[in-house]
Amino acid sequence: MHISQPKCTSAVITSFPDQPVILSRIYVLTADEAVSGITPVSTGEAVVELIRNSVPTRWRLPGGADHLRHCAQLASRVPMFRVRTFDELHELPVLAERIERHGDENPSV
């Protein structure tokens, strides 16, 4: 969450699928104001983003060769997009709608 927002938790016990769902795309949220719209991320950049946002890196643990290989495999199979995130929490529904619309408009990506 954005640093200016208070953090809260709540248990979520409904609306989860009973079966695995195919991962058809990944969206990387960025605060970079130069990013406009939803833009594709190259495979090389996707590997970097996956490493940067994965458990070993976030928890400062060694990832190793297997971790790098898994990130590279995922980046080569699942398209990734960069989208500018929200500045204030009330903007979150608009961001979610943009991402959902992007997925609906680009189903074969």
Backbone torsions as a table, in degrees:
resi	resn	phi	psi	omega
1	MET	NA	158.5	179.0
2	HIS	-63.8	143.1	-175.2
3	ILE	-58.1	-26.2	-177.9
4	SER	-81.7	-8.3	-174.8
5	GLN	-98.7	140.0	174.3
6	PRO	-69.0	149.6	-178.9
7	LYS	-104.8	131.8	179.9
8	CYS	-133.9	160.3	175.5
9	THR	-127.4	158.0	177.3
10	SER	-156.4	140.6	178.4
11	ALA	-72.9	135.7	177.1
12	VAL	-115.7	116.4	-176.0
13	ILE	-123.2	0.8	178.4
14	THR	-128.1	171.0	175.7
15	SER	72.8	16.7	174.3
16	PHE	-98.9	138.9	179.5
17	PRO	-67.7	149.1	178.5
18	ASP	-77.8	-24.9	-177.4
19	GLN	-116.2	160.2	176.5
20	PRO	-58.4	147.6	179.0
21	VAL	-113.9	136.1	179.9
22	ILE	-69.4	130.7	176.9
23	LEU	-80.9	109.2	-174.6
24	SER	-100.2	-17.8	177.0
25	ARG	-167.5	160.9	178.7
26	ILE	-127.0	137.3	177.3
27	TYR	-113.8	128.2	176.9
28	VAL	-101.3	122.3	178.2
29	LEU	-86.2	135.9	179.7
30	THR	-133.6	148.7	175.8
31	ALA	-92.2	-1.0	-178.1
32	ASP	-63.2	115.2	-178.0
33	GLU	-69.1	-15.7	178.1
34	ALA	-73.4	-18.5	179.3
35	VAL	-81.9	123.4	176.4
36	SER	-124.5	139.8	-177.6
37	GLY	71.5	-156.7	178.7
38	ILE	-116.6	118.1	-173.6
39	THR	-118.6	143.0	178.5
40	PRO	-67.3	150.1	177.9
41	VAL	-111.5	133.8	179.0
42	SER	-64.9	162.2	179.7
43	THR	-60.1	-41.9	179.0
44	GLY	-62.5	-44.5	177.4
45	GLU	-65.3	-35.6	179.8
46	ALA	-63.1	-40.1	177.6
47	VAL	-60.2	-45.8	179.7
48	VAL	-60.8	-45.1	-179.9
49	GLU	-63.7	-40.6	178.9
50	LEU	-64.3	-42.3	177.9
51	ILE	-64.9	-46.4	-177.5
52	ARG	-60.9	-33.7	-174.5
53	ASN	-106.2	19.5	-179.7
54	SER	-103.1	166.6	-173.6
55	VAL	-56.5	-49.5	-177.9
56	PRO	-56.8	-43.8	-178.3
57	THR	-68.9	-46.0	-177.7
58	ARG	-63.2	-33.7	-178.5
59	TRP	-100.1	8.7	178.6
60	ARG	57.4	45.3	176.3
61	LEU	-109.9	154.3	176.9
62	PRO	-68.5	135.2	179.6
63	GLY	-90.5	-41.1	178.4
64	GLY	77.6	178.8	-176.4
65	ALA	-64.4	-39.0	-180.0
66	ASP	-62.8	-40.6	179.4
67	HIS	-61.9	-47.0	178.6
68	LEU	-61.2	-44.3	179.7
69	ARG	-62.0	-43.6	179.4
70	HIS	-64.8	-40.6	177.7
71	CYS	-63.2	-42.5	179.6
72	ALA	-65.1	-40.8	178.7
73	GLN	-64.2	-44.7	179.4
74	LEU	-63.3	-44.3	-179.4
75	ALA	-62.7	-31.7	-179.6
76	SER	-81.5	-15.2	-176.4
77	ARG	-105.9	-27.8	-173.9
78	VAL	-120.8	121.6	179.5
79	PRO	-63.8	143.9	178.9
80	MET	-121.8	145.3	-179.5
81	PHE	-132.0	149.2	177.0
82	ARG	-106.4	136.5	179.3
83	VAL	-140.5	138.2	178.6
84	ARG	-69.3	131.1	-177.6
85	THR	-82.5	-177.7	-178.2
86	PHE	-86.7	157.4	174.9
87	ASP	-96.3	-32.2	-179.5
88	GLU	-130.7	148.3	-173.2
89	LEU	-56.2	-34.3	-178.3
90	HIS	-66.1	-13.5	178.1
91	GLU	-84.4	-10.4	-176.1
92	LEU	-57.7	-44.6	179.1
93	PRO	-59.6	-35.7	178.6
94	VAL	-66.1	-43.3	177.9
95	LEU	-61.4	-46.0	179.5
96	ALA	-60.3	-40.9	179.1
97	GLU	-64.4	-41.9	178.5
98	ARG	-60.3	-44.3	-179.3
99	ILE	-66.9	-43.0	177.9
100	GLU	-62.2	-43.1	179.2
101	ARG	-63.1	-41.7	178.2
102	HIS	-59.0	-44.8	178.6
103	GLY	-63.8	-39.6	178.9
104	ASP	-67.5	-36.7	-177.7
105	GLU	-79.3	-17.2	-177.1
106	ASN	-130.4	59.5	-173.3
107	PRO	-67.9	-26.5	-175.9
108	SER	-93.2	3.4	-178.6
109	VAL	-66.9	NA	NA
